[in-house]
Amino acid sequence: MKGILKIAYKLLVNDKGKFAALLVGITFAVFLMVMMTSMFAGILHRSSSTVINIGAKVWVMDSAVNTTANNIPMPDYILDAIRSIDGVKYAMPLYSGAALVKLRNGVYQSVTVVGLDDTSLYGRPELIEGTIDDIYAENAFVVVKDAEFEKLGNPTRGTEFEINDHRGVIVGIARVTSSGLFGVPTLYTTYKRAIQYIPSMRYTVSFIMIEPKSSDAVPYIKKQVALLGYEALTKDEFTQKISRFYKYQTGLGINLLLMTVISFVLGLSISGQTFYTFILENLDKFGALKAIGAKGKELVYVILFQATFAALTGYGLGVGVASFLIAMAKLRLPSYAARITYANLGYAFIMVLIIAGFSGYIGIRKVLRIEPFDIFRG
């Protein structure tokens, strides 16, 4: 077996042109698949940026809410009711809303304002400039330094702006785990200041964040919240709900899926055609192997080895090129959202195996029909 596989390897790499063409087809297909799925994974990750950055274990919301960007305010008495549930260690309100700020140069810029509980500041970001106590100062806001930071004119501590005819002052600069999805800068302030400065409906509580006494208390908390007419989700469940919304209820998921399928079909056709041409040009060698005693099973091993070797090599090259370009893009474009995950690599690997199987199948069909006397007669 070792000898026959060595022959298979030499047959494959001997014609460098055909081998290179085969690798290019598979590499390009893997590159496109990884790029498309990584872009989708990055978008889904950023769509849950508020959930990730705040870090609350359980979120309470109206059951109709699908994302943090579109929330339905809840009455204040729900917060009191939730705090009285057995198993709740503490519960804090959170305000999340959109606003329009006017910068000192007269430019208007949309922002997302997050209002934290005045007493605990639960969910506050990590500051890289300033102290968190400064948020209690008059007109104080903390700005997140992410990919959208420049849209506010690269503010520093003391920078002033106008928000709904109110004066605002930057008292701190923070960093968060995940940047937002929609290209909008984020400002943090206290809950009371947020509902005071930003026009809102009769109710003002966007979400209620719960810290359970233990993980065993979460199911009971969910049932009690459901009796109140609202929905309680863990951090992971809320993230999955947001992901499902963007996958199935917007055009984003289907469009990226189609691009991924197109790249897969492209790689399948290129590699299949190239491998079939490779088999045709080496029929005499396969016939010679059959003439000197190679069994059909051994020829199948030869084809499968060649197809698998080419597919796995192309997979490695495709993943490497995609990873390099994504890393370079993130260095130059901070707002670039692509994110390579193990799931993306797994999907691409499965598709590559399918490409290898298809290429091997069409090669095996041709080789098994070879008769040695046809080769020598030619």
C-alpha positions in Angstrom: 0.0 0.0 0.0 2.8 2.4 0.8 4.4 1.8 -2.6 1.1 2.4 -4.5 0.5 5.6 -2.6 4.0 6.8 -3.4 3.3 6.2 -7.1 0.0 8.1 -6.7 1.8 11.1 -5.2 4.4 11.1 -8.0 1.7 10.9 -10.7 -0.1 13.8 -9.1 2.8 16.3 -8.6 4.8 15.2 -11.7 2.7 17.5 -14.0 3.2 20.7 -12.1 0.9 22.7 -14.3 -2.1 20.5 -13.8 -1.4 20.1 -10.1 -1.1 23.9 -9.7 -4.4 24.4 -11.6 -6.1 21.9 -9.4 -4.8 23.6 -6.3 -5.8 27.0 -7.5 -9.4 25.9 -8.1 -9.8 24.4 -4.6 -7.8 27.2 -2.9 -10.0 29.8 -4.5 -13.2 28.0 -3.5 -12.0 27.6 0.1 -11.0 31.2 0.2 -14.4 32.4 -0.9 -16.2 30.1 1.5 -14.1 31.1 4.5 -14.4 34.8 3.6 -18.2 34.7 3.2 -18.9 32.6 6.3 -16.4 34.7 8.3 -18.0 37.9 7.3 -21.4 36.5 8.3 -20.0 35.3 11.7 -18.5 38.8 12.3 -21.8 40.5 11.5 -23.7 38.2 13.9 -21.1 38.8 16.6 -21.4 42.5 16.3 -25.1 42.4 16.2 -25.0 41.2 19.8 -22.3 43.7 20.9 -24.5 45.3 23.6 -25.3 41.9 25.1 -21.6 40.9 25.1 -20.3 44.3 26.4 -22.9 44.6 29.2 -22.3 41.0 30.3 -25.6 40.5 32.3 -26.4 36.8 32.9 -30.2 37.1 32.4 -32.0 39.7 30.3 -35.7 40.6 30.6 -37.5 42.1 27.7 -40.8 42.2 25.8 -41.2 38.9 24.0 -41.5 40.8 20.7 -38.0 42.2 21.0 -35.6 40.6 18.5 -32.5 42.8 18.9 -31.1 45.3 21.3 -31.4 48.0 18.6 -35.2 47.7 18.6 -36.5 47.5 22.1 -39.9 47.9 23.6 -39.9 49.9 26.9 -41.3 48.3 30.0 -43.1 49.9 33.0 -41.1 50.6 36.2 -43.2 48.2 38.3 -41.8 45.3 36.4 -38.4 46.0 37.8 -39.9 46.0 41.4 -41.7 42.8 40.7 -38.6 41.1 39.3 -36.5 42.1 42.3 -39.0 40.4 44.6 -38.7 37.0 42.8 -36.9 34.3 44.7 -33.6 33.5 43.2 -32.9 37.0 42.0 -29.7 38.4 43.6 -30.3 41.8 42.1 -31.9 43.4 39.1 -30.9 46.6 37.3 -32.6 48.7 34.6 -30.9 49.5 31.4 -31.7 52.2 28.9 -30.7 51.8 25.3 -31.7 54.2 22.6 -30.7 56.2 19.6 -30.0 59.9 19.7 -28.6 62.7 17.4 -25.7 64.8 18.7 -24.5 68.1 17.4 -20.7 68.4 17.4 -18.8 71.6 18.0 -18.1 72.0 14.3 -21.9 71.9 13.6 -22.0 68.3 12.2 -24.8 66.1 13.4 -24.0 62.5 14.2 -26.3 59.6 15.2 -25.2 57.8 18.4 -26.4 54.9 20.6 -26.9 56.0 24.2 -26.7 53.4 27.0 -28.0 54.4 30.3 -26.6 52.5 33.3 -28.3 52.1 36.7 -27.3 55.3 38.7 -26.5 53.4 41.9 -24.5 50.4 40.7 -23.5 51.4 37.1 -23.9 47.7 36.4 -22.5 46.8 32.9 -20.1 49.8 32.8 -17.3 49.6 30.3 -13.6 49.5 31.1 -12.1 53.0 31.0 -8.8 53.8 29.4 -9.0 57.5 30.2 -10.8 59.1 33.2 -12.5 57.5 36.2 -16.0 56.0 36.3 -17.1 58.3 39.1 -16.9 61.2 36.7 -20.0 59.9 35.0 -22.0 61.4 37.9 -20.8 64.9 37.0 -23.2 67.3 35.3 -23.9 66.5 31.6 -21.3 63.7 31.8 -20.9 61.0 29.1 -18.4 58.3 28.5 -17.5 57.5 24.8 -16.5 54.1 23.5 -13.2 54.1 21.5 -14.0 51.7 18.7 -14.1 51.7 14.9 -16.8 54.5 15.0 -14.9 56.8 17.4 -13.6 59.1 14.7 -17.2 60.0 13.7 -17.4 62.1 16.8 -14.3 64.0 15.8 -11.9 61.9 18.0 -13.1 63.5 21.2 -11.0 63.9 24.3 -11.9 64.4 27.9 -13.7 67.7 28.2 -15.0 67.7 24.6 -18.5 69.2 24.5 -21.4 68.5 22.2 -25.1 69.0 22.1 -27.8 66.3 22.5 -31.4 67.2 22.2 -30.8 70.8 23.2 -28.8 69.6 26.3 -25.1 70.1 26.8 -23.0 67.0 26.9 -19.4 66.6 28.1 -17.0 63.7 27.5 -15.6 62.7 30.9 -14.1 59.4 30.0 -13.0 57.1 27.1 -13.8 53.4 27.3 -13.1 50.2 25.4 -15.4 47.3 24.9 -15.2 43.7 23.8 -17.2 44.1 20.6 -17.9 47.1 18.4 -21.3 47.8 17.1 -22.8 46.6 13.8 -24.4 49.7 12.3 -21.5 52.1 12.2 -22.9 54.3 15.1 -20.7 55.6 18.0 -21.7 54.6 21.5 -22.1 56.8 24.6 -22.6 55.7 28.2 -24.3 57.8 30.8 -26.5 57.3 33.9 -30.0 55.9 33.5 -31.7 59.1 34.8 -29.7 61.4 32.5 -30.5 59.2 29.5 -34.2 59.3 30.0 -34.1 63.0 30.8 -32.0 64.0 27.8 -33.6 61.7 25.2 -37.3 61.8 24.2 -39.0 58.5 25.0 -42.3 56.8 25.4 -44.3 56.7 28.6 -42.2 53.7 29.8 -38.4 54.0 29.8 -36.9 50.7 30.9 -35.4 49.1 27.8 -34.1 46.0 29.5 -33.8 44.6 33.0 -30.6 42.8 33.8 -30.7 40.1 36.4 -28.0 38.5 38.4 -29.4 35.2 39.7 -28.3 33.8 43.1 -27.3 30.6 41.2 -27.7 29.0 37.8 -30.3 26.6 39.2 -32.5 29.6 39.9 -32.7 30.7 36.3 -35.6 28.3 35.2 -37.7 29.5 38.1 -36.9 33.2 37.3 -37.9 32.6 33.7 -41.3 31.1 34.7 -42.0 34.0 37.1 -41.1 36.6 34.4 -43.4 34.8 31.9 -46.3 35.2 34.4 -45.7 38.9 34.3 -46.1 38.9 30.6 -42.4 39.3 29.6 -39.5 37.1 28.5 -36.3 36.3 30.4 -33.4 35.0 28.4 -29.8 34.1 29.4 -27.0 35.9 27.7 -26.4 33.0 25.3 -30.1 32.6 24.5 -30.5 36.3 23.8 -27.4 36.2 21.5 -28.9 33.2 19.7 -32.2 35.0 19.3 -30.5 38.0 17.7 -28.5 35.7 15.4 -31.7 33.9 14.3 -33.3 37.3 13.5 -30.5 38.3 11.2 -30.3 34.9 9.6 -33.9 34.3 8.9 -35.8 37.5 9.1 -33.5 39.8 7.1 -32.0 39.4 3.7 -28.5 39.2 5.2 -28.5 35.5 5.9 -29.9 34.3 2.5 -27.6 36.6 0.5 -24.4 35.4 2.2 -25.6 31.9 2.0 -26.1 32.2 -1.8 -22.6 33.6 -2.1 -21.2 30.7 -0.1 -23.1 28.2 -2.3 -21.8 29.9 -5.4 -18.2 29.7 -4.3 -18.7 26.0 -3.4 -20.2 25.2 -6.8 -17.4 27.1 -8.5 -14.7 25.1 -6.6 -16.6 21.9 -7.3 -16.7 22.5 -11.0 -13.2 23.8 -11.4 -11.6 21.0 -9.3 -13.8 18.3 -10.9 -13.0 19.4 -14.4 -9.3 19.7 -13.7 -9.1 16.4 -12.0 -11.0 14.7 -14.8 -8.5 16.2 -17.3 -5.7 14.9 -15.2 -7.1 11.4 -15.2 -7.6 11.5 -19.0 -4.0 12.5 -19.6 -2.7 9.8 -17.3 -4.9 6.9 -18.5 -1.9 5.2 -20.0 -0.1 5.1 -16.6 -3.2 3.7 -14.9 -3.5 1.1 -17.6 0.1 0.2 -17.1 -0.5 -0.2 -13.4 -3.5 -2.5 -14.1 -1.4 -4.5 -16.6 1.3 -5.3 -14.1 -1.2 -6.6 -11.6 -2.7 -3.6 -9.7 -6.2 -4.5 -8.6 -9.2 -2.2 -9.0 -9.3 -1.6 -5.3 -5.7 -0.3 -5.4 -6.5 2.0 -8.3 -9.4 3.4 -6.2 -6.9 4.0 -3.4 -4.7 5.9 -5.8 -7.5 8.2 -7.0 -8.9 8.8 -3.5 -5.4 9.6 -2.2 -4.7 12.1 -5.1 -8.1 13.8 -4.7 -7.8 14.0 -0.9 -4.2 15.2 -1.0 -5.1 18.0 -3.5 -8.2 18.9 -1.6 -6.5 19.2 1.8 -3.6 21.1 0.4 -6.0 23.5 -1.3 -7.9 23.8 2.0 -4.8 24.7 3.9 -3.8 27.3 1.3 -7.3 28.8 1.1 -7.6 29.1 4.9 -4.2 30.6 5.1 -4.8 33.2 2.4 -8.2 34.1 3.9 -6.8 34.5 7.4 -4.0 36.7 6.2 -6.3 39.0 4.2 -8.8 39.3 7.1 -5.9 40.1 9.5 -4.5 42.7 7.1 -8.0 44.2 6.5 -8.6 44.6 10.3 -5.4 46.4 10.7 -6.3 49.0 8.0 -10.1 48.9 8.4 -11.2 48.8 12.1 -14.9 48.5 11.2 -14.3 45.3 9.2 -16.4 42.7 10.9 -15.1 39.4 9.5 -14.4 36.8 12.2 -13.0 33.3 11.6 -14.5 30.7 13.9 -14.1 26.9 14.3 -17.6 26.5 12.8 -16.5 28.4 9.7 -13.4 26.2 9.3 -15.5 23.1 9.9 -18.1 24.0 7.2 -15.3 24.8 4.7 -13.6 21.5 5.6 -16.8 19.5 5.0 -17.3 21.2 1.6 -13.7 20.5 0.6 -14.3 16.8 1.5 -17.4 16.9 -0.8 -15.2 18.4 -3.5 -12.6 15.7 -3.0 -15.3 13.0 -3.1 -16.8 14.3 -6.3 -13.5 14.6 -8.0 -12.5 11.1 -6.9 -15.8 9.7 -8.1 -15.5 10.9 -11.6 -11.8 9.8 -11.7 -12.7 6.3 -10.3 -15.4 5.7 -12.9 -13.0 6.4 -15.7 -10.0 4.5 -14.4 -12.0 1.3 -13.5 -13.2 1.1 -17.2 -9.6 1.0 -18.5 -8.6 -2.3 -20.2 -4.8 -2.8 -20.4 -4.8 -4.1 -24.0 -6.5 -0.8 -25.1 -3.5 1.1 -23.7 -0.9 -1.0 -25.3 -2.8 -1.3 -28.5 -2.9 2.5 -28.8 
